[in-house]
Amino acid sequence: MIESVTLGRSDLRVSRLGFGCWQLGGHGWQDIDQREIVAAIHLALDEGVNFFDTADVYGLGASERLLGEALLGKSAVIATKFGVRETGGVATYDNSRDWLSLALEASLKRLGRDTIDLYQLHWHDGKRPIPDILEDLERWRSQGKIRWYGISNIDPALAGLPQGLATFTLSYNLVQRGWEQAIAQAEDKLGFMAWGALAQGLLSGKYRRSHRFAEGDIRRRADSLFASQHWNRHDPLLATLSTVANASQHSMAQTALRWVLDAHPGSVVLTGIKTRAQLSENTGALGWTLPASERAALEKA
């Protein structure tokens, strides 16, 4: 059963599982088959998953372009982001008014849409005050270019509550829980979206300490969650997650996603999906809840 929620103060009714589209850009992930991803997008729509989250920097526009083609003529809610630009192979944050204008028009063109449902500030550049950036977004909203806007990777307390602000998005999962206080303080006012809910696949149970990722995979980085120094913490948590998953008769990935959904009943989890099999696996996190005892075991771990 597909669960749905209204995003914060918006009129956007979306599935609680959001289809993350970083992989559509074809950069930073191994084993990408774009035809299979497009097939997964179409299957998602058939199964009731109607929310797709991308960004202009994913594949330097490739993700938006492919998503726009895959959803042409179809009813779906699309979220995209701005604020990161790449020049000469170097990525920088840019929240300037000029870049916002250029980025928005480029995203609209790549997506093949007249209006973006949810337009998000991807990362703050530490230069412009966030209220000033949101004021610019409000002007674009008044012109009909965007329906609602959100912030990502930013403490929502810094944003205030301008009229068109609907969501905040933060990294959140069983491993990375540093934003819990900020989430608790904001989720009754704005819609919360959790990215990285499977910790880049760590919580799926597919990977162990000995796994080695291919060249070019972002999980190969020395500062990634999969780096050797983290496994003394990961191993006991994954053991507990496996036990709880078996007790609930669900997979480890479904259980990890369900933990986020239960912890924040109005939330959406964004999961990167590369195949139809992954889509079916992740939708298995919907339509049930974790018993209190099993949640307690995960909390203790």
C-alpha positions in Angstrom: 0.0 0.0 0.0 1.4 3.4 -1.0 1.2 5.9 1.8 0.9 9.6 0.9 1.3 12.9 2.7 0.8 16.6 2.0 4.1 18.4 2.0 4.0 20.9 4.8 1.8 23.9 4.0 1.7 23.2 0.3 -1.0 21.6 -1.8 1.4 18.9 -3.0 0.1 15.5 -2.2 3.0 13.0 -2.7 3.9 9.4 -2.0 5.9 9.0 1.2 8.6 7.3 -0.8 10.3 9.8 -3.1 12.2 8.5 -6.1 15.7 10.0 -5.8 17.2 10.8 -9.2 20.9 11.5 -8.5 21.7 8.2 -10.3 20.0 9.4 -13.5 22.9 11.8 -14.0 25.2 8.8 -14.6 28.1 10.3 -12.5 29.4 9.0 -9.2 27.6 5.6 -9.2 28.5 2.3 -10.8 26.4 0.0 -13.0 24.1 2.6 -14.4 21.6 1.5 -17.1 19.5 4.5 -18.1 16.9 2.4 -19.9 16.4 0.4 -16.7 16.1 3.6 -14.6 13.4 4.9 -17.0 11.6 1.6 -16.7 11.7 2.0 -12.9 10.3 5.5 -13.2 7.4 4.3 -15.2 6.8 1.4 -12.8 6.9 3.8 -9.9 4.0 5.8 -11.5 2.0 2.6 -12.1 2.5 1.6 -8.4 1.5 5.1 -7.0 4.9 6.6 -6.4 4.4 10.1 -7.8 7.3 12.1 -6.3 10.6 12.5 -8.0 13.5 14.5 -6.6 16.5 15.7 -8.7 18.9 18.6 -8.9 20.5 20.6 -11.7 24.0 19.4 -10.6 23.2 15.7 -10.9 25.2 14.8 -14.0 25.4 18.5 -14.8 21.8 18.6 -16.0 21.6 15.0 -17.3 19.4 13.8 -14.5 16.8 16.6 -15.1 16.9 16.0 -18.8 16.3 12.3 -18.6 13.7 12.7 -15.9 11.8 15.3 -18.0 11.8 12.9 -21.0 10.7 9.9 -18.9 7.8 11.9 -17.4 6.7 13.7 -20.5 2.9 13.9 -20.6 2.6 12.1 -17.3 1.2 13.4 -14.0 3.9 13.6 -11.3 5.3 15.9 -8.7 8.9 17.0 -9.5 11.3 18.6 -7.1 14.6 19.9 -8.2 17.4 22.0 -6.6 19.8 24.8 -7.4 22.8 26.4 -5.6 25.7 24.2 -6.8 27.6 24.9 -10.0 30.6 23.3 -11.6 33.2 25.2 -13.6 36.3 23.5 -15.0 35.6 20.3 -13.0 35.4 22.2 -9.7 32.1 22.3 -7.8 31.2 25.5 -5.9 28.2 26.8 -4.1 26.5 29.8 -5.6 23.3 31.3 -4.3 23.5 34.6 -6.1 20.5 36.2 -7.7 22.0 36.0 -11.2 22.8 32.3 -10.8 19.4 31.5 -9.4 17.8 33.1 -12.4 20.0 31.2 -14.9 19.6 27.9 -13.0 15.8 28.1 -12.7 15.3 28.8 -16.5 17.8 26.0 -17.4 16.0 23.5 -15.1 12.6 24.4 -16.6 14.0 23.8 -20.1 15.6 20.5 -19.2 12.6 19.2 -17.4 10.3 20.3 -20.2 7.9 22.1 -17.8 6.5 25.6 -17.4 6.4 25.3 -13.6 8.5 23.4 -11.1 6.4 21.9 -8.3 9.1 22.2 -5.6 12.3 24.3 -6.1 14.9 23.8 -3.4 18.0 25.6 -2.3 20.5 22.7 -2.4 23.3 24.0 -0.3 23.9 27.4 1.3 27.0 29.3 0.0 27.6 31.0 3.3 27.4 34.4 1.6 23.9 35.6 1.0 21.5 35.6 4.0 19.0 32.8 3.6 16.0 35.1 4.0 17.2 37.1 1.0 17.5 33.9 -1.2 14.0 32.9 -0.1 12.7 36.3 -1.0 14.0 35.8 -4.5 12.3 32.4 -4.7 9.0 34.1 -3.5 9.3 36.5 -6.5 9.7 33.6 -8.9 6.7 31.9 -7.3 4.6 35.0 -7.8 5.5 34.8 -11.5 4.4 31.2 -11.7 7.8 29.7 -12.4 7.6 27.6 -9.2 4.7 26.4 -7.1 6.5 26.0 -3.8 10.1 26.1 -2.6 12.2 24.4 0.1 15.6 24.3 1.7 18.1 21.5 1.8 21.0 20.8 4.1 20.2 23.9 6.1 18.9 24.3 9.7 15.2 25.2 9.1 15.4 27.6 12.1 17.5 29.9 9.9 14.9 30.2 7.2 11.8 31.7 9.0 8.4 30.9 7.4 7.9 32.9 4.2 4.7 32.2 2.4 5.9 29.8 -0.2 8.4 27.8 1.9 7.0 24.3 2.2 9.8 21.8 3.0 13.2 21.2 4.5 15.4 18.3 3.5 18.2 16.8 5.7 20.4 13.7 5.7 18.8 11.4 8.2 19.0 7.7 8.9 19.9 5.2 11.6 23.5 6.1 11.3 23.4 9.8 10.8 21.1 11.4 13.4 22.7 14.7 14.1 19.8 16.8 12.8 17.2 15.2 15.1 16.6 18.3 17.3 16.3 20.6 14.3 13.8 18.2 12.7 11.7 18.0 15.8 11.5 21.8 16.1 10.4 22.3 12.5 8.4 19.4 11.3 5.1 20.7 12.7 5.5 23.8 10.4 7.2 22.4 7.3 7.3 19.1 5.4 10.4 17.0 6.3 12.1 15.0 3.6 14.9 12.7 4.6 17.7 12.1 2.0 20.2 9.3 2.4 17.7 7.2 4.4 19.6 4.1 3.5 23.0 5.7 4.2 24.1 5.1 0.5 23.1 1.5 0.8 24.9 0.7 4.0 21.6 -0.1 5.8 20.4 -2.4 3.0 22.7 -5.1 4.4 24.3 -5.6 1.0 27.8 -4.4 2.0 30.2 -5.5 4.7 33.5 -4.3 5.9 35.4 -6.2 3.2 33.5 -4.7 0.3 35.5 -2.6 -2.2 33.7 -0.2 -4.5 34.7 0.3 -8.1 36.7 3.3 -9.2 34.6 6.4 -9.6 32.0 5.3 -7.0 31.5 8.1 -4.5 31.4 5.4 -1.7 35.0 4.7 -2.3 36.1 8.1 -0.9 38.2 8.1 2.3 35.6 10.2 4.1 32.6 8.1 3.1 30.4 6.1 5.5 32.1 2.9 4.2 35.6 3.9 5.3 37.3 1.4 7.5 37.3 3.5 10.6 33.5 3.4 10.8 32.9 -0.3 10.8 33.3 -0.9 14.5 30.2 1.2 14.9 28.4 -0.2 11.9 28.8 -3.9 12.6 26.7 -4.1 15.8 24.0 -1.8 14.4 23.7 -3.9 11.2 23.5 -7.1 13.3 20.6 -5.6 15.3 18.9 -4.3 12.1 19.1 -7.8 10.6 17.5 -9.3 13.7 14.7 -6.7 13.8 14.1 -7.1 10.0 13.8 -10.9 10.4 11.3 -10.5 13.2 9.2 -8.1 11.2 9.5 -10.3 8.1 10.9 -7.5 6.0 14.3 -6.8 4.5 16.9 -4.7 6.3 16.4 -1.8 3.8 12.6 -1.8 4.3 13.1 -1.8 8.1 15.6 1.0 8.0 13.2 3.1 5.8 10.3 2.2 8.0 12.2 3.5 11.1 12.5 6.9 9.5 8.8 6.9 8.4 7.6 5.9 11.9 9.9 8.3 13.7 8.5 11.2 11.6 4.9 10.4 10.5 4.6 13.4 8.2 7.9 12.7 6.4 9.0 11.6 3.0 12.0 9.3 2.5 14.1 9.9 -0.6 15.8 6.8 -1.9 18.1 6.6 -4.9 16.7 4.0 -7.3 18.5 2.4 -10.2 16.3 -0.6 -11.1 12.7 -1.8 -11.0 13.8 -4.4 -8.4 15.1 -1.6 -6.1 11.8 0.2 -6.5 9.8 -2.8 -5.5 12.2 -3.4 -2.6 11.8 0.1 -1.3 8.0 0.3 -1.7 8.0 -2.7 0.7 8.7 -0.1 3.4 5.2 1.3 3.1 1.9 0.1 4.5 3.1 -1.2 7.9 4.7 0.0 11.1 7.5 -1.3 13.4 6.3 -2.6 16.8 7.5 -0.5 19.8 9.8 -3.3 21.0 11.6 -3.5 17.7 11.9 0.3 17.5 13.4 0.3 20.9 16.0 -2.3 19.9 17.0 -0.1 17.0 17.1 2.9 19.2 19.4 1.1 21.6 21.7 0.0 18.9 
